[in-house]
Amino acid sequence: MVSPTLLGGCRVLDLADLSGAVCGRILADLGADVVKIEPPGGEADRLRPPYLADSWGGTENLERSIPWIAANVNKRGITLDLGSPEGRTLFERLAATARIIVESSPPGRFRALGLEDALAGAIVVSITPYGQDGPLADVQGSDLEVTAASGSLWLAGEVGRAPVRTTQPQSPYWSGMYGAMGALVALQAGPAQRVDVSAQAAMTTVHPPAPVWWDIAGEDHGRTGPFLLGRSVVGSRFRNLWACADGFVSFAIQGGPIGRHTGRMLTEWMAERGAVPPVLAAIDWSAFDNTTLTQTVVDALEAAIAPFLRTLTKSEFYAAVVKRKMLGYPVGDASDALTDPQLAARDFWRTISPVEGLPPLAFPGGFALFDGERPEVTRSAPRPGQHNAEIYGELGVGPADLARLHEAGTV
Amino acid sequence: MTELGTRPATVPDAGALAGLRVVEMGFAAAGPLVGKYLANFGAEVIRLESRIAADVFRSTYPPFKNGVVDADHAGMFAFYNDGKMSASLNLKHPNGKALARALIAQADVFVESFTPGTVARLGLDAASLREESPGLIILSSCNQGQTGPHAFHPGYGSQLTALAGFVQLLGDPDSTPVLLYGPYIDYIAVGYGAIAVLAALERRKRTGAGCVIDLSQYEAGLQFLTPSILEFAATGRIPQRNGNADPVASPHGVYRCAGPDRWVALSAWNDAERRTLRYAIDAEGPDLDASVSAWTAMRPRDDVVATFRAAGVRVAPVLSISELFADPQLAHRGMWPRVTHPAIGPMRLMAPPFRLSATPSRQERPGPVFGADNDHVFGELLGLTGEERRSLARDGVFD
């Protein structure tokens, strides 16, 4: 942890399922004492695949869900039945110790449980598909539906085919991140209040150029496959994803000082490796302006570049664009990130057991450096009720009481 | 700088961050949107900018209102910088540098998003700023961080989104990936950037110490891919794009409806939800997915949504961008505040996606016109007389 910790002394109760667990994860990374509260036996999202592989001793199992582990390391975990009177009393006592409470239940559930008063002293972050009130407040939604309702889905995919979502669900991360931002804004203000996060609204913030195009220019952008819109004043689109020898690279014909430099370097590079197609050789890069090119011209330039990029591997491409200070990157995947020299040089990765007793794994380290220090990933994801004795003990609940509560199914 | 722990008393509706002063220098989205969110909650955010090195959102990125390509008709700038003040300053001029330092010395937070080393070359290096103001919080946000072999490699958000691995996970299996629209990763870095600043403010309340924050947009983005990275690290399998398929839910997909390019998204997560879906469409055959496709294809999208919602099926329309402005739920949350811009005219802003019950966000001003607040910033805050300001202007300090 960054020393002294950024959020040291801040107790957070986290009742959110995977749709909001990232909020508590971020606060925990920053040094808050985050206590995950699950129903006895563990929450249903612990069975969210994919799982750590069989070689890890894991099949479908409450302690092997990769998305669950990703969102819950750095937290302590307890179990508690909010449906029982004794459970609610314990929750009230816990809530009195918390500055922030994160939850993702359907709007009104805490009121129905009679726990509204218990929440009254804290900053309560509520993360739901559509928000706490309004015409859709009671509508259910998973990642796919809220992404559809945000316009984000509309913008991804091939023309004429169904819109597509990112295969690893993104809305839980956006909602959790905005929940953490809202909690910290509220913490600056001071008083207890509600932070009402809508996953639909969160996903609406991930594509702002498109709303601006509609509002300012009356253009309704849609899916463009691998092409980039919005750089042209005459409506041309530019290829941004290209096949290479072992995958894809991200590259585009661009203007501006760096874009012109990139174009000039590309032709030099092509000349070194063979010949520059005439359509590229004819360009005066010092005066090149991509915003006014017609689609016919763009298509001709791209047809001249594509065969060259197909001869290169991702790593050859990346090494060359770095050397020549050109715009462009390989299209990375999880394996590329783990071997990236930039991330290694910045000591990005943190290796810990995903669950106590399992072999260690590389996790992304803290999201920024604070005075040169990176927030740590130190605590494995909790087993259901792993910290019951510790945390209920802090409340004065002794081993005998805890055994009785366990017997009664309260914890 | 605001005295620690004793922020001036403010009227209750001035916002959660009232009394916080932010000086900001940057361009495009990744830095400036941090300032936007802080401004939305009441912080006083001063954007320092120059015509000599104008923000690309002022100078080149369309759309421009009515096609007028100038700094004040730039839609992107007006949209991304609402609630801020603009002070023009030429940092290449020695007096410009001194004024910037004086202004930062009065601030709680300094946000910059240039290539590493740029602000230091302009005489605004973190070490000397902190020496002058020990409580100052400095956020430097750039593509790949301030250090490392790729720190100086140029890049921008939509391509960095590809590098990080998002694009690889988008599209149909065994086909070319497709783009995530816009500089997706920039907005992740914006969220984490604001969180970093707010967390540093929280620590400053306890310790009095400021902080220098080095935020790599790439590293911020990778946080959102943690499950995919863990999956590879644990299993050796590289997660691949898989259309709209889900490992649990079935059906789980996007279905064409009657009319041009009209779609719904729906999912069923267990047998009970599948029975509900079957019942809603009187499906008979064994292939529920095919039954759903056939059923939706004959019906208008909004009828499909209404029918399924009434039946308890998880469903949503795939809204186009223009439709977002009319969506009743987003409207209820005030997602698109209306303002009038001096050059652009009536326009919409974007609200934060979280609402605070006691200290709500406020958005009354679009991004400022260039240099709109020079008198306030250089006159009232820095105490320069009218004559001093005119003289500096003649020297090109405010260009």
HADDOCK unambig.tbl for C-alpha pairs under 7 A between the chains (distance, minus, plus):
assign (segid A and resid 6 and name CA) (segid B and resid 199 and name CA) 5.64 0.50 0.50
assign (segid A and resid 6 and name CA) (segid B and resid 200 and name CA) 6.02 0.50 0.50
assign (segid A and resid 6 and name CA) (segid B and resid 202 and name CA) 6.69 0.50 0.50
assign (segid A and resid 6 and name CA) (segid B and resid 203 and name CA) 4.90 0.50 0.50
assign (segid A and resid 7 and name CA) (segid B and resid 199 and name CA) 6.47 0.50 0.50
assign (segid A and resid 7 and name CA) (segid B and resid 202 and name CA) 6.70 0.50 0.50
assign (segid A and resid 7 and name CA) (segid B and resid 203 and name CA) 6.45 0.50 0.50
assign (segid A and resid 49 and name CA) (segid B and resid 247 and name CA) 6.73 0.50 0.50
assign (segid A and resid 52 and name CA) (segid B and resid 234 and name CA) 6.15 0.50 0.50
assign (segid A and resid 52 and name CA) (segid B and resid 235 and name CA) 6.92 0.50 0.50
assign (segid A and resid 53 and name CA) (segid B and resid 234 and name CA) 6.88 0.50 0.50
assign (segid A and resid 53 and name CA) (segid B and resid 235 and name CA) 5.83 0.50 0.50
assign (segid A and resid 66 and name CA) (segid B and resid 227 and name CA) 5.82 0.50 0.50
assign (segid A and resid 66 and name CA) (segid B and resid 230 and name CA) 6.89 0.50 0.50
assign (segid A and resid 66 and name CA) (segid B and resid 231 and name CA) 6.72 0.50 0.50
assign (segid A and resid 67 and name CA) (segid B and resid 227 and name CA) 5.16 0.50 0.50
assign (segid A and resid 70 and name CA) (segid B and resid 226 and name CA) 6.04 0.50 0.50
assign (segid A and resid 70 and name CA) (segid B and resid 227 and name CA) 5.67 0.50 0.50
assign (segid A and resid 134 and name CA) (segid B and resid 329 and name CA) 5.78 0.50 0.50
assign (segid A and resid 134 and name CA) (segid B and resid 332 and name CA) 5.78 0.50 0.50
assign (segid A and resid 135 and name CA) (segid B and resid 328 and name CA) 6.97 0.50 0.50
assign (segid A and resid 135 and name CA) (segid B and resid 329 and name CA) 5.84 0.50 0.50
assign (segid A and resid 136 and name CA) (segid B and resid 329 and name CA) 6.05 0.50 0.50
assign (segid A and resid 140 and name CA) (segid B and resid 314 and name CA) 5.88 0.50 0.50
assign (segid A and resid 141 and name CA) (segid B and resid 314 and name CA) 5.84 0.50 0.50
assign (segid A and resid 144 and name CA) (segid B and resid 265 and name CA) 6.55 0.50 0.50
assign (segid A and resid 145 and name CA) (segid B and resid 265 and name CA) 5.61 0.50 0.50
assign (segid A and resid 145 and name CA) (segid B and resid 266 and name CA) 6.33 0.50 0.50
assign (segid A and resid 145 and name CA) (segid B and resid 315 and name CA) 5.93 0.50 0.50
assign (segid A and resid 145 and name CA) (segid B and resid 316 and name CA) 5.06 0.50 0.50
assign (segid A and resid 148 and name CA) (segid B and resid 265 and name CA) 6.36 0.50 0.50
assign (segid A and resid 148 and name CA) (segid B and resid 316 and name CA) 6.29 0.50 0.50
assign (segid A and resid 148 and name CA) (segid B and resid 317 and name CA) 6.24 0.50 0.50
assign (segid A and resid 148 and name CA) (segid B and resid 318 and name CA) 4.40 0.50 0.50
assign (segid A and resid 148 and name CA) (segid B and resid 319 and name CA) 6.22 0.50 0.50
assign (segid A and resid 149 and name CA) (segid B and resid 316 and name CA) 5.95 0.50 0.50
assign (segid A and resid 149 and name CA) (segid B and resid 317 and name CA) 6.01 0.50 0.50
assign (segid A and resid 149 and name CA) (segid B and resid 318 and name CA) 5.73 0.50 0.50
assign (segid A and resid 149 and name CA) (segid B and resid 319 and name CA) 5.52 0.50 0.50
assign (segid A and resid 150 and name CA) (segid B and resid 319 and name CA) 6.77 0.50 0.50
assign (segid A and resid 151 and name CA) (segid B and resid 318 and name CA) 6.74 0.50 0.50
assign (segid A and resid 151 and name CA) (segid B and resid 319 and name CA) 5.12 0.50 0.50
assign (segid A and resid 151 and name CA) (segid B and resid 320 and name CA) 5.45 0.50 0.50
assign (segid A and resid 151 and name CA) (segid B and resid 321 and name CA) 5.46 0.50 0.50
assign (segid A and resid 151 and name CA) (segid B and resid 324 and name CA) 6.79 0.50 0.50
assign (segid A and resid 153 and name CA) (segid B and resid 318 and name CA) 6.71 0.50 0.50
assign (segid A and resid 154 and name CA) (segid B and resid 318 and name CA) 6.09 0.50 0.50
assign (segid A and resid 154 and name CA) (segid B and resid 319 and name CA) 6.46 0.50 0.50
assign (segid A and resid 154 and name CA) (segid B and resid 320 and name CA) 5.76 0.50 0.50
assign (segid A and resid 155 and name CA) (segid B and resid 181 and name CA) 6.09 0.50 0.50
assign (segid A and resid 156 and name CA) (segid B and resid 178 and name CA) 6.78 0.50 0.50
assign (segid A and resid 156 and name CA) (segid B and resid 179 and name CA) 6.50 0.50 0.50
assign (segid A and resid 156 and name CA) (segid B and resid 180 and name CA) 5.94 0.50 0.50
assign (segid A and resid 156 and name CA) (segid B and resid 181 and name CA) 6.64 0.50 0.50
assign (segid A and resid 157 and name CA) (segid B and resid 171 and name CA) 6.29 0.50 0.50
assign (segid A and resid 157 and name CA) (segid B and resid 178 and name CA) 5.84 0.50 0.50
assign (segid A and resid 162 and name CA) (segid B and resid 254 and name CA) 6.34 0.50 0.50
assign (segid A and resid 163 and name CA) (segid B and resid 254 and name CA) 6.99 0.50 0.50
assign (segid A and resid 164 and name CA) (segid B and resid 170 and name CA) 6.89 0.50 0.50
assign (segid A and resid 164 and name CA) (segid B and resid 171 and name CA) 6.08 0.50 0.50
assign (segid A and resid 164 and name CA) (segid B and resid 243 and name CA) 5.76 0.50 0.50
assign (segid A and resid 164 and name CA) (segid B and resid 244 and name CA) 5.67 0.50 0.50
assign (segid A and resid 165 and name CA) (segid B and resid 170 and name CA) 6.36 0.50 0.50
assign (segid A and resid 165 and name CA) (segid B and resid 243 and name CA) 6.95 0.50 0.50
assign (segid A and resid 165 and name CA) (segid B and resid 244 and name CA) 5.92 0.50 0.50
assign (segid A and resid 166 and name CA) (segid B and resid 169 and name CA) 5.56 0.50 0.50
assign (segid A and resid 166 and name CA) (segid B and resid 170 and name CA) 4.73 0.50 0.50
assign (segid A and resid 167 and name CA) (segid B and resid 169 and name CA) 5.37 0.50 0.50
assign (segid A and resid 167 and name CA) (segid B and resid 170 and name CA) 6.21 0.50 0.50
assign (segid A and resid 167 and name CA) (segid B and resid 241 and name CA) 5.44 0.50 0.50
assign (segid A and resid 167 and name CA) (segid B and resid 242 and name CA) 5.92 0.50 0.50
assign (segid A and resid 167 and name CA) (segid B and resid 243 and name CA) 6.95 0.50 0.50
assign (segid A and resid 167 and name CA) (segid B and resid 244 and name CA) 6.89 0.50 0.50
assign (segid A and resid 168 and name CA) (segid B and resid 169 and name CA) 6.99 0.50 0.50
assign (segid A and resid 173 and name CA) (segid B and resid 224 and name CA) 5.93 0.50 0.50
assign (segid A and resid 177 and name CA) (segid B and resid 191 and name CA) 6.52 0.50 0.50
assign (segid A and resid 178 and name CA) (segid B and resid 191 and name CA) 6.77 0.50 0.50
assign (segid A and resid 178 and name CA) (segid B and resid 354 and name CA) 6.72 0.50 0.50
assign (segid A and resid 181 and name CA) (segid B and resid 191 and name CA) 6.93 0.50 0.50
assign (segid A and resid 181 and name CA) (segid B and resid 194 and name CA) 6.84 0.50 0.50
assign (segid A and resid 181 and name CA) (segid B and resid 195 and name CA) 5.25 0.50 0.50
assign (segid A and resid 182 and name CA) (segid B and resid 354 and name CA) 6.38 0.50 0.50
assign (segid A and resid 184 and name CA) (segid B and resid 195 and name CA) 6.99 0.50 0.50
assign (segid A and resid 184 and name CA) (segid B and resid 198 and name CA) 5.97 0.50 0.50
assign (segid A and resid 184 and name CA) (segid B and resid 199 and name CA) 6.89 0.50 0.50
assign (segid A and resid 185 and name CA) (segid B and resid 16 and name CA) 6.39 0.50 0.50
assign (segid A and resid 185 and name CA) (segid B and resid 198 and name CA) 6.84 0.50 0.50
assign (segid A and resid 186 and name CA) (segid B and resid 16 and name CA) 6.42 0.50 0.50
assign (segid A and resid 188 and name CA) (segid B and resid 16 and name CA) 6.34 0.50 0.50
assign (segid A and resid 188 and name CA) (segid B and resid 17 and name CA) 6.56 0.50 0.50
assign (segid A and resid 189 and name CA) (segid B and resid 16 and name CA) 4.33 0.50 0.50
assign (segid A and resid 189 and name CA) (segid B and resid 17 and name CA) 6.43 0.50 0.50
assign (segid A and resid 193 and name CA) (segid B and resid 356 and name CA) 6.84 0.50 0.50
assign (segid A and resid 193 and name CA) (segid B and resid 357 and name CA) 5.73 0.50 0.50
assign (segid A and resid 193 and name CA) (segid B and resid 358 and name CA) 5.74 0.50 0.50
assign (segid A and resid 194 and name CA) (segid B and resid 356 and name CA) 5.74 0.50 0.50
assign (segid A and resid 194 and name CA) (segid B and resid 357 and name CA) 5.25 0.50 0.50
assign (segid A and resid 195 and name CA) (segid B and resid 354 and name CA) 6.20 0.50 0.50
assign (segid A and resid 195 and name CA) (segid B and resid 355 and name CA) 5.56 0.50 0.50
assign (segid A and resid 195 and name CA) (segid B and resid 356 and name CA) 4.77 0.50 0.50
assign (segid A and resid 195 and name CA) (segid B and resid 357 and name CA) 6.67 0.50 0.50
assign (segid A and resid 196 and name CA) (segid B and resid 354 and name CA) 5.22 0.50 0.50
assign (segid A and resid 196 and name CA) (segid B and resid 355 and name CA) 4.95 0.50 0.50
assign (segid A and resid 196 and name CA) (segid B and resid 356 and name CA) 6.44 0.50 0.50
assign (segid A and resid 197 and name CA) (segid B and resid 353 and name CA) 6.19 0.50 0.50
assign (segid A and resid 197 and name CA) (segid B and resid 354 and name CA) 4.27 0.50 0.50
assign (segid A and resid 197 and name CA) (segid B and resid 355 and name CA) 6.57 0.50 0.50
assign (segid A and resid 198 and name CA) (segid B and resid 353 and name CA) 6.35 0.50 0.50
assign (segid A and resid 198 and name CA) (segid B and resid 354 and name CA) 6.51 0.50 0.50
assign (segid A and resid 201 and name CA) (segid B and resid 330 and name CA) 6.87 0.50 0.50
assign (segid A and resid 201 and name CA) (segid B and resid 353 and name CA) 4.91 0.50 0.50
assign (segid A and resid 202 and name CA) (segid B and resid 353 and name CA) 5.01 0.50 0.50
assign (segid A and resid 206 and name CA) (segid B and resid 184 and name CA) 5.97 0.50 0.50
assign (segid A and resid 206 and name CA) (segid B and resid 187 and name CA) 6.28 0.50 0.50
assign (segid A and resid 207 and name CA) (segid B and resid 181 and name CA) 6.22 0.50 0.50
assign (segid A and resid 207 and name CA) (segid B and resid 182 and name CA) 5.89 0.50 0.50
assign (segid A and resid 207 and name CA) (segid B and resid 184 and name CA) 6.81 0.50 0.50
assign (segid A and resid 209 and name CA) (segid B and resid 182 and name CA) 6.67 0.50 0.50
assign (segid A and resid 210 and name CA) (segid B and resid 321 and name CA) 6.67 0.50 0.50
assign (segid A and resid 211 and name CA) (segid B and resid 321 and name CA) 6.13 0.50 0.50
assign (segid A and resid 212 and name CA) (segid B and resid 75 and name CA) 6.53 0.50 0.50
assign (segid A and resid 212 and name CA) (segid B and resid 76 and name CA) 6.62 0.50 0.50
assign (segid A and resid 213 and name CA) (segid B and resid 63 and name CA) 6.20 0.50 0.50
assign (segid A and resid 214 and name CA) (segid B and resid 322 and name CA) 6.22 0.50 0.50
assign (segid A and resid 215 and name CA) (segid B and resid 347 and name CA) 6.63 0.50 0.50
assign (segid A and resid 215 and name CA) (segid B and resid 348 and name CA) 6.78 0.50 0.50
assign (segid A and resid 216 and name CA) (segid B and resid 63 and name CA) 6.75 0.50 0.50
assign (segid A and resid 216 and name CA) (segid B and resid 65 and name CA) 5.87 0.50 0.50
assign (segid A and resid 216 and name CA) (segid B and resid 75 and name CA) 6.21 0.50 0.50
assign (segid A and resid 217 and name CA) (segid B and resid 63 and name CA) 6.28 0.50 0.50
assign (segid A and resid 217 and name CA) (segid B and resid 65 and name CA) 6.62 0.50 0.50
assign (segid A and resid 220 and name CA) (segid B and resid 321 and name CA) 6.22 0.50 0.50
assign (segid A and resid 220 and name CA) (segid B and resid 322 and name CA) 6.01 0.50 0.50
assign (segid A and resid 221 and name CA) (segid B and resid 321 and name CA) 6.96 0.50 0.50
assign (segid A and resid 225 and name CA) (segid B and resid 178 and name CA) 4.67 0.50 0.50
assign (segid A and resid 225 and name CA) (segid B and resid 179 and name CA) 6.11 0.50 0.50
assign (segid A and resid 226 and name CA) (segid B and resid 177 and name CA) 6.90 0.50 0.50
assign (segid A and resid 226 and name CA) (segid B and resid 178 and name CA) 4.55 0.50 0.50
assign (segid A and resid 226 and name CA) (segid B and resid 179 and name CA) 5.16 0.50 0.50
assign (segid A and resid 230 and name CA) (segid B and resid 62 and name CA) 6.66 0.50 0.50
assign (segid A and resid 231 and name CA) (segid B and resid 61 and name CA) 6.49 0.50 0.50
assign (segid A and resid 231 and name CA) (segid B and resid 62 and name CA) 6.67 0.50 0.50
assign (segid A and resid 233 and name CA) (segid B and resid 62 and name CA) 6.66 0.50 0.50
assign (segid A and resid 250 and name CA) (segid B and resid 159 and name CA) 5.77 0.50 0.50
assign (segid A and resid 250 and name CA) (segid B and resid 162 and name CA) 6.50 0.50 0.50
assign (segid A and resid 322 and name CA) (segid B and resid 153 and name CA) 5.94 0.50 0.50
assign (segid A and resid 325 and name CA) (segid B and resid 153 and name CA) 5.90 0.50 0.50
assign (segid A and resid 325 and name CA) (segid B and resid 154 and name CA) 6.53 0.50 0.50
assign (segid A and resid 326 and name CA) (segid B and resid 154 and name CA) 6.90 0.50 0.50
assign (segid A and resid 327 and name CA) (segid B and resid 154 and name CA) 5.90 0.50 0.50
assign (segid A and resid 327 and name CA) (segid B and resid 155 and name CA) 5.51 0.50 0.50
assign (segid A and resid 328 and name CA) (segid B and resid 155 and name CA) 6.86 0.50 0.50
assign (segid A and resid 328 and name CA) (segid B and resid 159 and name CA) 6.62 0.50 0.50
assign (segid A and resid 329 and name CA) (segid B and resid 159 and name CA) 6.47 0.50 0.50
assign (segid A and resid 329 and name CA) (segid B and resid 163 and name CA) 5.80 0.50 0.50
assign (segid A and resid 330 and name CA) (segid B and resid 163 and name CA) 5.70 0.50 0.50
assign (segid A and resid 331 and name CA) (segid B and resid 162 and name CA) 4.82 0.50 0.50
assign (segid A and resid 331 and name CA) (segid B and resid 163 and name CA) 4.83 0.50 0.50
assign (segid A and resid 331 and name CA) (segid B and resid 165 and name CA) 6.48 0.50 0.50
assign (segid A and resid 331 and name CA) (segid B and resid 168 and name CA) 6.54 0.50 0.50
assign (segid A and resid 332 and name CA) (segid B and resid 162 and name CA) 6.24 0.50 0.50
assign (segid A and resid 332 and name CA) (segid B and resid 163 and name CA) 4.51 0.50 0.50
assign (segid A and resid 332 and name CA) (segid B and resid 164 and name CA) 5.64 0.50 0.50
assign (segid A and resid 332 and name CA) (segid B and resid 165 and name CA) 4.59 0.50 0.50
assign (segid A and resid 332 and name CA) (segid B and resid 168 and name CA) 6.79 0.50 0.50
assign (segid A and resid 333 and name CA) (segid B and resid 164 and name CA) 6.93 0.50 0.50
assign (segid A and resid 333 and name CA) (segid B and resid 165 and name CA) 4.49 0.50 0.50
assign (segid A and resid 333 and name CA) (segid B and resid 168 and name CA) 6.29 0.50 0.50
assign (segid A and resid 334 and name CA) (segid B and resid 165 and name CA) 6.58 0.50 0.50
assign (segid A and resid 334 and name CA) (segid B and resid 228 and name CA) 6.33 0.50 0.50
assign (segid A and resid 334 and name CA) (segid B and resid 229 and name CA) 4.91 0.50 0.50
assign (segid A and resid 334 and name CA) (segid B and resid 232 and name CA) 6.30 0.50 0.50
assign (segid A and resid 334 and name CA) (segid B and resid 238 and name CA) 6.20 0.50 0.50
assign (segid A and resid 335 and name CA) (segid B and resid 232 and name CA) 6.71 0.50 0.50
assign (segid A and resid 335 and name CA) (segid B and resid 238 and name CA) 6.64 0.50 0.50
assign (segid A and resid 337 and name CA) (segid B and resid 164 and name CA) 6.95 0.50 0.50
assign (segid A and resid 342 and name CA) (segid B and resid 148 and name CA) 5.42 0.50 0.50
assign (segid A and resid 342 and name CA) (segid B and resid 149 and name CA) 5.73 0.50 0.50
assign (segid A and resid 342 and name CA) (segid B and resid 150 and name CA) 5.87 0.50 0.50
assign (segid A and resid 345 and name CA) (segid B and resid 148 and name CA) 5.42 0.50 0.50
assign (segid A and resid 346 and name CA) (segid B and resid 147 and name CA) 6.96 0.50 0.50
assign (segid A and resid 346 and name CA) (segid B and resid 148 and name CA) 6.14 0.50 0.50
assign (segid A and resid 361 and name CA) (segid B and resid 233 and name CA) 6.41 0.50 0.50
assign (segid A and resid 361 and name CA) (segid B and resid 234 and name CA) 6.77 0.50 0.50
assign (segid A and resid 362 and name CA) (segid B and resid 230 and name CA) 6.96 0.50 0.50
assign (segid A and resid 362 and name CA) (segid B and resid 233 and name CA) 6.64 0.50 0.50
assign (segid A and resid 363 and name CA) (segid B and resid 230 and name CA) 6.69 0.50 0.50
assign (segid A and resid 364 and name CA) (segid B and resid 222 and name CA) 6.94 0.50 0.50
assign (segid A and resid 364 and name CA) (segid B and resid 223 and name CA) 6.33 0.50 0.50
assign (segid A and resid 364 and name CA) (segid B and resid 226 and name CA) 6.57 0.50 0.50
assign (segid A and resid 367 and name CA) (segid B and resid 219 and name CA) 5.90 0.50 0.50
assign (segid A and resid 367 and name CA) (segid B and resid 220 and name CA) 4.96 0.50 0.50
assign (segid A and resid 367 and name CA) (segid B and resid 223 and name CA) 6.90 0.50 0.50
assign (segid A and resid 368 and name CA) (segid B and resid 213 and name CA) 6.67 0.50 0.50
assign (segid A and resid 368 and name CA) (segid B and resid 214 and name CA) 5.75 0.50 0.50
assign (segid A and resid 368 and name CA) (segid B and resid 215 and name CA) 4.64 0.50 0.50
assign (segid A and resid 368 and name CA) (segid B and resid 216 and name CA) 6.63 0.50 0.50
assign (segid A and resid 369 and name CA) (segid B and resid 213 and name CA) 5.58 0.50 0.50
assign (segid A and resid 369 and name CA) (segid B and resid 214 and name CA) 4.99 0.50 0.50
assign (segid A and resid 369 and name CA) (segid B and resid 215 and name CA) 6.45 0.50 0.50
assign (segid A and resid 370 and name CA) (segid B and resid 211 and name CA) 6.43 0.50 0.50
assign (segid A and resid 370 and name CA) (segid B and resid 212 and name CA) 5.88 0.50 0.50
assign (segid A and resid 370 and name CA) (segid B and resid 213 and name CA) 4.71 0.50 0.50
assign (segid A and resid 370 and name CA) (segid B and resid 214 and name CA) 6.61 0.50 0.50
assign (segid A and resid 371 and name CA) (segid B and resid 211 and name CA) 5.81 0.50 0.50
assign (segid A and resid 371 and name CA) (segid B and resid 212 and name CA) 4.97 0.50 0.50
assign (segid A and resid 371 and name CA) (segid B and resid 213 and name CA) 6.19 0.50 0.50
